[in-house]
Amino acid sequence: MSKSDQKQKKFIVPITLFFFTFYFSLPLLASYSKVLNTPIVGPIPLAWFFAFCQFIMTWTLCIVYTQKSKQFDSMVIEIKKCLMKGDN
């Protein structure tokens, strides 16, 4: 496994685990727990707040991934340049 692959995996695996944990916790908590029925601001229950936070989390992860992918792309360009020159 190359250095760039290791860096990508080091970034993508934790982000993916966080995303799936956060994403699937809403339906699991809603199905098997009453904790999301707790009002947090007036009559608004925690479930609505949690669902809203999922939108924020999705956009944030997309922005972070886009920024990080620019770094990965530049690493690939450098590797291609080295290979074209014949440097191994």
C-alpha positions as CSV (number, residue, x, y, z in Angstrom):
1,M,0.0,0.0,0.0
2,S,1.4,3.3,-1.0
3,K,1.9,6.4,1.2
4,S,-1.0,8.2,-0.5
5,D,-3.3,5.2,0.0
6,Q,-2.4,5.1,3.7
7,K,-3.2,8.8,4.1
8,Q,-6.5,8.4,2.3
9,K,-7.5,5.4,4.4
10,K,-6.4,7.2,7.6
11,F,-8.9,10.0,6.7
12,I,-11.7,8.1,5.1
13,V,-12.2,5.2,7.5
14,P,-12.8,7.4,10.7
15,I,-15.0,9.8,8.8
16,T,-17.1,6.9,7.3
17,L,-17.4,5.3,10.7
18,F,-18.5,8.5,12.3
19,F,-21.1,9.2,9.5
20,F,-22.7,5.7,9.7
21,T,-22.8,5.8,13.5
22,F,-24.4,9.2,13.6
23,Y,-26.7,8.4,10.6
24,F,-28.1,5.1,12.0
25,S,-28.3,6.2,15.6
26,L,-31.4,8.4,14.8
27,P,-33.6,5.5,13.5
28,L,-32.3,3.1,16.1
29,L,-32.9,5.5,19.0
30,A,-36.3,6.4,17.6
31,S,-37.3,2.8,17.3
32,Y,-35.9,1.3,20.5
33,S,-35.8,4.2,22.9
34,K,-37.9,7.0,24.3
35,V,-35.0,9.4,24.7
36,L,-35.7,11.3,21.5
37,N,-39.2,12.2,22.8
38,T,-37.6,14.5,25.4
39,P,-38.4,18.2,24.7
40,I,-35.3,20.3,24.5
41,V,-36.6,23.8,23.5
42,G,-40.3,24.3,24.3
43,P,-42.3,21.7,22.5
44,I,-39.5,20.7,20.1
45,P,-38.3,17.1,20.9
46,L,-34.7,16.0,20.7
47,A,-35.6,13.9,17.6
48,W,-36.1,17.0,15.5
49,F,-32.9,18.6,16.8
50,F,-31.0,15.4,16.0
51,A,-32.5,15.2,12.5
52,F,-31.5,18.8,11.9
53,C,-28.0,18.1,13.1
54,Q,-27.7,15.3,10.5
55,F,-28.1,17.9,7.7
56,I,-25.4,20.0,9.3
57,M,-23.2,16.9,9.7
58,T,-23.7,15.9,6.0
59,W,-22.8,19.4,4.7
60,T,-19.8,19.6,7.0
61,L,-18.4,16.2,6.0
62,C,-18.9,17.1,2.3
63,I,-16.9,20.3,2.7
64,V,-14.2,18.6,4.7
65,Y,-13.9,15.8,2.2
66,T,-13.8,18.2,-0.7
67,Q,-10.9,20.1,0.9
68,K,-9.1,17.0,1.8
69,S,-9.6,15.5,-1.7
70,K,-7.7,18.5,-3.2
71,Q,-4.7,17.4,-1.1
72,F,-5.1,13.8,-2.3
73,D,-5.3,15.0,-5.9
74,S,-2.1,17.0,-5.6
75,M,-0.3,13.9,-4.2
76,V,-1.5,11.8,-7.2
77,I,-0.2,14.5,-9.6
78,E,3.2,14.4,-7.9
79,I,3.3,10.6,-8.2
80,K,2.4,10.9,-11.9
81,K,5.1,13.5,-12.5
82,C,7.7,11.2,-10.8
83,L,6.6,8.2,-12.9
84,M,6.7,10.2,-16.1
85,K,10.3,11.3,-15.3
86,G,11.3,7.7,-14.6
87,D,12.0,8.4,-10.9
88,N,11.0,5.4,-8.8
